[in-house]
């Protein structure tokens, strides 16, 4: 028998969580929940949307688990807040690890983690709680990703790297081995990080500018 799951959040990430948990886990999604002022519809993905203030009586924590399906708003602070709100309400927090991800030690993954397809988490790496690993990342051996961090797609984190709490790492960023990233750092898309990053750091790469040559002038493409 499948375990009953309530998802906090009903936007794109909530819909993705419903899809992944429903198609690739031993959970059955029975409801969504939100703070009452953010509810715009009473059903989502075919199941009820219940105000968080009522969820404990309608889907009690003794028989249900919860997954907080939120993004990286305010450097992950909103997802962190709701994670602790769910815990304070007595819920166990479910994690999703794709069957198409390679995670050598699933016991080293915390609760409320969202690990998409094509991630590789090498031996001796540790993933904290409330961490999102979007698709296609490499987490190197002996590295640690601390709580409430969001890592976008195709990020390379080399061996023995420590990433602090509440960090955001953008698409195609690369972190060399044996460095430490402080709490609440934002590392933008395509950034190559070769040295330690202090807490609250913002690292943004340069975007490509349009060439003065129009595409119609290219001889081969």
N, C-alpha and C positions, 0 to 999 in steps of 0.2 A: 504494500500500500504506500502511495506517495505521501510525502510530508507536505503539510499545508503551509503556503507562503503568502505573505502580504508584501507588496512592493510599495515603498514610499517614493512617490514621484510619478507623474503621468505625462511627461513630455517625451521627446525622442529616446532618451536613455531609458526611461521607464518602459517604453514599447519594446526596445531592444532586450531589456532584462526579461520581460514577459516571454519574448520569442526564445531566448536562449534557455531560460529555466524550464520552459514548457517542452522544448524539443530535445534537450540534451542534459537532463538532470533527473534526480529522483524527487523533484518538488512539483507540486501542483499549485499554480497561482490562483488564489481564490478571491483576492481583492487588491485594490490599490488604496492608498491613503495619502492625504495631504492635509496641511492646515486648512481649516474651513474656508478662509478668505481667498484661497487660491483655487478652489474647486469650481470648474466651469461646466462640468457634465457629471451625471450621476453614474455613468458606466464608461468603461474604457477597456478596449480589447476584450469585450464581452463579459467583464466581471464588474461588480460594484466598486464605486469610488466612495470611500467612507471617511468622514472627517477624523483627523488624528485624535481629537478629544473623545471620540466614540469607539475607537478601534479596539480598545481593551475589553469592552463589554461584548462587542459583536464578533471579534476574532481574538479570543483571549490568548495570552502568551503561553499558557499551559499547553495549548494544542496547536499553536501557530508559531512560525518563525517570521522574521522580517528581513527585507533587503532594501537598503537605502540607495536608490538609483538616481543619484544627482551628479552633476558635473563638477567643474572646478571653479565655480563662481566665488569671487572674493578670495582667491588663492586657496580654494578648498574649504574655506571656513564654514560655508553653509552646509556642505555635506558632513563635516565634522560635527557641527551642532546637532544635526538630525540623527547622526549615528549615536551620540550620547543620549539624545532624547528617547530613542528606541530602547536603548539599554536601560535607561531609568524607568521605562514603562514595563520592564521585565522580559523583553523579547531577546531570544537568541538571534544572532545575526548570521544569516546564511552567506556562504561564498559560492561563486560560480567559477569553475575552472573548466575551460573548454576541453572536450575530448580530443580536439585537434591541436592542443597545446602540449608542449613537452615540459613538464615540471617534475624534476627528479625527486624532490621530497615535498610532497603535498602537506606534510605535517609542519613544514616551515612556512606555511602561508596562514596569515591571520584570518579573522572573521570579516565579513562584509567586503570581500575582495571580488573584483570583476576582472577575470583574466580571459581575454578573447583568444580566438584561434591564431595559430602560427606563432605564439610566443614560445621562446625557449628560456627556461629558468634553469641554469646549470647547477651541478652539485654544490652543496654548501652555501648556496645563496639563501637569503631570508627575505621574505616579503611580509611587511607588517600588516596591521588591520586597516580596513577602509581604503585600500589601495586599488586603483584602476590601472590595468595594463591593456591598452587598446591593442589592436592586432599587429603582429609581426615584429615584436621587440626581442632583443637579446639582452638577458640579464646575466652577466658573467659570474663565474665561480667566486665564492666567498664574498659576494657583494651583499649589501643590506639596503633595502628600500624601506624607510620608516613610515609610520602611520600617516594616513590621510593625504597621500601623494597621488598625483595623476600623471601617468606617462602615456603620451599619444603614440601614434604608430611609427614603426620602423626606427626606433631609438636603439642605439648600441651603447650599452653600459658595460664597460670592460671589467676585468677581475679586480676584486678587493676594493670596490668603490662603495662609499657610504653616502646615501641620499637621505637628507633630513626629512622631518615632518612637514606636511603641507606644501610640498614642492610641486611645481608644474614643469614638465619637460616636453617640448614641442616635437613635432614630426621631424624625423631624420636627424635629430641631434645625436652627437657622438661624445661620450665621456671616456677619456683615457683611464688606464688602470691606476690604482692606488691613490685616488683623490677623494676628497670629502666635499659634499655639497651641504651647506648649512640649511637650517629650517627656512621655509617660506621663500625659497629661491624660485625665480621664473627663468627658465632657459628656453629661449625661443627656437623656432623651427630652423633646422640646418646648422645650428651652432656647434662648433668644435671646441670642447672645453678640455684644456690641457692642465689646468691647475686647480687648486682648491677654490671653492666659492663660499664667501662669507654669507651668513644669514641675511635674509631679506634682499639678496642680490638680484639684479635684473640684467640678463645677458641676452642681447638681441643681435642677430646677424643682419647684414645688409641685404636688402632685396634687390633683385635684378632690375635694371632699368631698360626701357625699350631702346633698341638700337635705332640709329638714324636711317638705317637701310630698311626699306619695307620688305615684307616677305615675298612680294611679287617679283623682287629683283633676284631672288635666289635661283641659281641655275640647277641645283640638285637638292632634293629634299626627300 
